[in-house]
Amino acid sequence: MSAKGNAPIIIKKKKVVGGDGHHGGAWKVAYADFVTAMMAFFLLMWLLNATTEKQRKGIADYFNPTIPINRVSGGGDGTFGGDSVFTEETLAQNGTGASTSTSTITDSSPSDISSESDAKSALESQGFAKIEELLSAYSGESMAADDALRHIVTRVTDEGLIIELFDLPDEPLFSRGEITPEPITELLVSMMARVFSVVKNDIAITGFVRSEPLVVVDNPVWDLSTQRADKIRILLEESGITPKRIQRVTGYADRKAAVRNPMAVRNNRVEIILLRNNFRKN
């Protein structure tokens, strides 16, 4: 036989190493960190482009742990932190501005006006919350106060804080079909006057009555709702409210029912509104 027929058979064994070693999933973690960093970067770029100087200052204040003791806020401290954009000792390198003591008078932009309006609205909302808190504080003061608070519902709207005084089935605010206030009404108005003394907002008063079960030629609901609202005005002024604070007294008759049944006693009510500043003359 030839040498070619006796060639040895060579078997190669290949060792397969699994991909679950110490470096098997490391690239996934690194990639996730990279994506997170890029997301943060683009979010920062968007914030710098979409916010005003005051809004950026507010964001910086939020992340500044020493904001309660700092007079002004800035971009950081030291050489690498950058100068404060509100500094007065050196020229700011990354913005413009200063405290009110040496600030330059410039035309207010719409965004600045909007920010000031939002700040005023926030202050008014805090005042309204204080009013509601004071009203709740009457609870437990006496049996009469607890009984009176059953007639009150409050809510905050774009117009202001609405304090609604309404009839209960067993205890009306006024004599039936008349404008004579019950003792509980006088107590409620006295409480309102004491609470309203902590703010200076103007006041509007609106009266509502329930529908009559029978249709009559001379329906008294318009006069009755208006006269009851005006009676509340008189009681407020007698309790110490300055007459100039009363901006509006109106009656809506039975046109805006509080509940589905137009003849329910719950529709007999008076709304005392602490007006926001932008609604003062409306």
N, C-alpha and C positions, 0 to 999 in steps of 0.2 A: 504494500500500500504506500501511497505517496505521503509526504510530510504534511501536505495540506489537509488530509483527512484526519490527522491526529492532533489538530489544533486544540489547545485547552479552552474550556468554557469558563469565561470570567463573569462572575455575578457581583454587581455593584449594589451596595446597600446605602440608601439615602436617608439620613436622619431628619425627620420632620419636626421642626420646633414650633410649638403652639404660639398663637398670638396673644396669649393672656399673661405674658410676663409683666415685669415691672413697668415696661414702656408700652404695653399694648393699648391702653386707653388714655394715655397722657395727652395725646394730640387733641382728643375731644375736650378735655378740660381747658387746654390752652386756647383752643378755638372759641369755646364759650366765653372765656375771659376777654378775648379779643372783641367778640361781638358785643359784649356788655360795655366795654370801654368805648367802642365806636358809637353805641347807642347813647351813652352819656355825653359824648363829645357833640354829637349832632343835636341833642337836647339842649346843651349849653349854647350852641350856636343859634338855635331857634329862639331861646329866651333872650339872648342879647339883641336879636333883631326885632323881636315882637313886643318887648316891654319898654316902658318909659324909664327915665332916670329915677323917678320916685319909686316905681315898682321894683326896679333893681335894688334900690336902697332897702326896700322892705324885705326882699328876699335875703339880702346880706344880713340884715338885722335878725332875721329868723334863725340863721345858722351861727350868729355871733353869741356865744355864751355870756359875754360880759356886757350886753346891751343895757342892763339896768343901771350900770355905773358909768357908761361912756356918754359924754355929752354929744358927740357926733360919731357917726359910723363911717367906715371907709373900707378900702380894699384889703388892708392887711397891716402888718407892722414890720418895719425893718426894710433893708435894701431889696430883698426879693419879694416882699409882700406888696410893694408899691405904695405910693403916697395915697392918703385919703382924698377922695374927691371932694370932701368938705373941709379940707384943712385950711387954716388961716395963716400958719407959719410959713409954709412954702407953697409954691405954685403946684397945683395938681397936674400930674402927668397923664392921667388916664380919665379925665372928665372935667366937668365944670361944676361950680357950685360953692356954697359956703353956708355958714349959719346965717340967721336972719339979721345978726348984728352988722355984718359987712357985705351982705349979698347985694348983687347988682339988680336993679329994677329992670325987668324985661317983660315983654308982652306974654301973657299967659296963653299957653297952647290949650286946645280943646281937651287934651288928655289931662292937663293939670287941673282945669276947671272940673272935669269929671271926677278926679281924685278928691278934690276939695268937697264936692257935692256928696260923694260916697262917705267921706269922713263925717260930714254934718249929719247925714242920714244915720250913720252908726251911733253918733252921740244921742240923737233923738230916740233911737231904738233902745239905748241904754236907759234913757229917762223914762220911756214907756214901761220898761221892765221894772224899774224902781216903783212906778205907780202901782203896777199889778202886785208887787211884793208888799207894798204898804196896805193895799186893800186886803190882801190875805192875812196881814198881821192883825186885823180886827177880829179874826176868828179866835174864839175862846176868851175874848175880852169880857163879854157879858152875854146873857141869853138873848137880849134884844139885838146885839150886833150879829150873833150867829143867825138869828132869824132874818135879819136884814140882808145878809150875804146870800141868802137863797134867791134873792131877786136879781142878782148881778151875773152878767156874762160879759167877758172882755175878749177883744180880738184886735190884732194889729193889721192894718191895711195900708195901701199906698196913701190914703188920705190922712191917716193918723191912728191913734189909739181910740177905739170905740168901746165905751162902757154902756152896756145895755141894761136898763132897768125895766123889768116886765112884771105883769100881773101873775099871781098864782091863783089856782082855783079857789082856795080858801082865804086869800088875802090880796085884794086889789090895791093898786097904788092910788087910785082916785075913786071917789064915790061914783056909783054907777051912773053913766050918762052925764056926769058933771066934771068940773075942773077943780073941785075941792080936794086937796091932797089928804091922804090918810096919814096918821102919825108915823107909820113905817116909811112913807115917802119923805117926810121932813127929816127923819133920822138918816136916810140914805143920802139925801142932798147935803146934809151937814157933814157926813163922812167924806163925800166927794170934795167939798170945799176945803177941808183940812188937807186932804191928799194933794189937791191941785196946787196948793201953795208952794210945793217944792219945785215946781216947774213954771215956766213963763209962757207956755204955748197958748195960743188963742183957742177959743172954744166955739163949737157949733152944737146946736141942739135940734133934734129932729123928733117929731111926734108921730105915732102910728096908733090906729085903733082897729078893732075887729069889725067885720061886716055885720050889719044888722040882719036879723032873720027875715024881716019883712021889708019890701020895697016901699018907701014912703016918698011923697012928693018933695018934701024939704028934708033931704038927707043930712043929718048933722055931722057926719064923719069928718068933713073937711075942717069945719070950724072947731070941732072938738079936738082933733089932733093938733091943730095949730095953737089953740088956747092952752092945752096941757103942756106943750113944749114951752110956751111963753111963761107958764106958771113955774116951771122948773128954772127958767132964767131968773125970775124974781126971787125964788128961794136961794139960788146960788149967790146972787148979789147981796141978799140979806145976811148970808153966811160969811161974807167977806171977800167974795170974788169981785175984782175990779170990773166995772161995767164995760170998759173999753176992750176987755178980753173977749167979750161975746161978739162974734162976728156974724153969726147966722142963726135964725130961729125959723124953722119950717115945719110944715105939716104935710104928711103924705096920705092922710085919710086911711083907707083900707086897701091901698093899691099895692103894697109890698108886704104880703103876709109872711110871717116867720115860720109858720107850719102849713101843712097842706090844707087843713080845714080853715077856711077864711073866717069862720065864726068862733074859733077857739079863743079863749081868754088870753092865751099866750101871745096873741097878736096885739094886745093892748100893751104898748111899750113906749119908752122914750130912750133915745140914743144920745148920750153926751160924748162928743168927739173932741179929743185933744188934737188939734190940727198940726200937721207938719208945717214947716216954714213956707214951703213952696205952695201950700194950699191955703195960706193965710187970707189972701184976698179973693179967692175963688168962691 
